[in-house]
Amino acid sequence: MVVGASVLVSVYLTTDKFHASSRAWLMTYIASMDTMTAPSILLAEVAGAIARRTGNPALGHVAVQQIERIPRLTLAPITIAAVRLAASLAADLQLKGADATYVAVAARRRADHVGRSTAETRELTRDDPSTNRSAAHTLTRTGEQDLTVKP
């Protein structure tokens, strides 16, 4: 599973309208023993969002320290291959750059993506000749229709 920054920002901001549901989701994840991945940019996104919304940079630093201690969370490096895939997905699906990076990490790992915005995904599959999967990207966007984009 790939987690989006918006979910973790909500976990740390008690005034966020999604705080309770995001915190409950994180507690369920921790109890489940599942693994979770995020692109390494997650740390900067969460730190910046929390510092901006609270006006307190120290809270952004604290959130990063706590995120780095989440059990079974792997921060995926942003390689040039991931950046190229993200750029392609950003163009094809009209995503923002950071959102496309999360989608690219999910695609490369064949993982679900948990996030809040309509630009974030629930599921993405990608062509892989070794598994005879379909030749299309399939993106399910929260609250919207399924999209199929030919590579």
Residue pairs with C-beta under 8 A, 6 or more apart in sequence:
1 29
1 34
1 35
1 36
1 37
1 111
1 112
1 113
1 114
2 36
2 37
2 38
2 39
2 102
2 105
2 106
2 109
2 111
2 112
2 113
2 114
3 36
3 37
3 38
3 42
3 73
3 113
3 114
3 115
4 38
4 42
4 99
4 102
4 113
4 114
4 115
4 116
4 117
4 120
5 38
5 42
5 45
5 46
5 49
5 98
5 102
5 115
6 18
6 115
6 116
6 117
6 120
7 18
7 22
7 25
7 26
7 114
7 115
7 116
8 22
8 26
8 42
8 46
8 63
8 67
9 16
9 45
9 46
9 49
9 50
9 53
10 16
10 18
10 19
10 21
10 22
10 23
10 116
11 19
11 22
11 23
11 26
12 46
12 50
12 59
12 63
12 66
13 19
13 50
13 53
13 54
16 22
18 116
25 114
26 70
29 36
30 70
30 71
33 72
34 72
35 72
35 73
35 74
36 70
36 72
36 73
36 74
37 73
37 74
37 75
37 76
37 105
37 109
37 111
38 73
38 74
38 75
38 76
38 102
38 105
39 75
39 76
39 78
39 82
39 101
39 102
39 104
39 105
40 75
40 76
40 77
40 78
41 78
41 98
41 101
42 67
42 75
43 64
43 67
43 68
43 75
45 98
46 60
46 63
46 64
46 67
47 60
47 61
47 63
47 64
48 60
49 60
50 59
50 60
50 63
51 57
51 59
51 60
54 60
67 73
76 82
76 105
76 109
78 101
81 108
82 101
82 104
82 105
82 108
83 101
83 104
85 104
85 107
85 108
86 97
86 100
86 101
86 103
86 104
87 100
88 151
89 95
89 100
89 103
89 104
89 107
89 137
90 96
90 97
90 99
90 100
92 137
92 149
93 100
93 103
93 137
93 139
93 147
93 149
95 103
95 119
96 119
99 115
99 117
99 119
99 120
102 113
102 115
102 120
102 121
103 113
103 120
103 121
103 124
103 139
105 111
106 112
106 113
106 121
106 124
107 124
107 125
107 126
107 137
108 126
110 125
110 126
110 128
112 121
112 122
112 123
113 120
113 121
113 122
113 123
113 124
114 120
114 122
115 121
115 142
116 142
117 142
118 141
118 142
118 143
118 144
119 141
120 141
120 142
121 139
121 140
121 141
121 142
122 140
122 141
122 142
123 138
123 139
123 140
124 137
124 138
124 139
124 140
125 133
125 134
125 137
125 138
126 133
126 137
126 151
127 133
127 134
127 135
127 136
127 137
127 151
135 150
135 151
136 148
136 149
136 150
136 151
137 148
137 149
137 150
137 151
138 146
138 147
138 148
139 146
139 147
139 148
139 149
140 146
140 147
141 147
